[in-house]
Structures are given as C-alpha cells and as structure tokens.
Amino acid sequence: MKHVYLLWHTYIDETLAGGEDVKLNGVYSSKELTEAALVRTSKFRGFSEQVESFEISPYEVDTDSWKAGFTLV
C-alpha cells in the first residue's frame, strides 16, 4: 500500500457554521516532509497561536473511500 500524508489544522471557532475551522495545509509523499511542513507552517500568523491544532494523517492512495455511501442528516 502506498500512502501520502495530509497536514491538517483544525480548531474550534463557535463563530463559524459547524463550530470548527478545518484547513488542509498540504499533502506530502513522506512523514518527514510533512513534519518539516508543520514546522514551517507553525511559524505563520494564526497557526503559531494554535500549534497544538495540527494533525498529520496517513492516507492510502489508489483506493476508494466512502465505500458504503453516506446518509443525509
């Protein structure tokens, strides 16, 4: 299986619909490159105040997601 790594920044913001702000900061070919991007990005305005809100997620490529569909609520 081949993976890429997603760098997310998510934090609670009650002024927004849904109550949270989610940003996909980038997609990288290795965990090391993702960690380096986190270090770079965490110095930027806004991100530097919310460093604990970063998350690195591995994501499998060449596979289907949502295989069972979804339900509207």
N, C-alpha and C positions, 0 to 999 in steps of 0.2 A: 504494500500500500504506500502511496505517495501522499505526503502531507504538505500543506503550506501552513503558515502561522499568521493569525489575524491579531492585530493590536487594536484593542477596544478601549475606549474611555467612556465610562458610564457613571453618572451621579444623579442624585435626587434633586429635582427642581420643581417644587409644587406650583410654580407659575406656569408650567408647561402642561399641555394636554397629555394625560397619561402619567404625569408626575416625575418623569425622568428624562434626562438628556443622554442619548447614546450616539457616540461617534465611532465610526470605523476609521482608524488613523492610517492603516496600511495593511498590505498583505505581503508576506516575505517568504522566501524559499528556505529559510532555516531559523531555528530558535535563536541562534546567536545574532543574526541580523535583526530579528525582532527586538531582542533585548537592547541592542545598540540604538534602534529607533526610539525605544521607550526612553532611554537616557537623553537623547537629543530632544525629543518632544516634551519631556517633563520640564524643560527649561523655558518653554514658551508661556506667554501670558495665559492665564486661565488654567492651563494644565499644571503649572507649578504650584497652584493653590490646592490641587486635588490629585496629587501624585498617587495616593492610595486607591484611586478610582480606575487605574489601568488594569487591564487583564490581557493575558496572552492565551489564545485558544488555538490548538492544532485543529486543522480542518482537512479531511480526506478529500482528495481530488478524484475526478472521474467516477463519481458515484452519485446516485440520486438522493436527494433529501425529500422529506415530506412524502414518504412512500405510501402512507395511509391517507393522504389528503389532509383536509382541515375542516373545522366546523366554524361557521359564523356565529358570533355571540352578540 
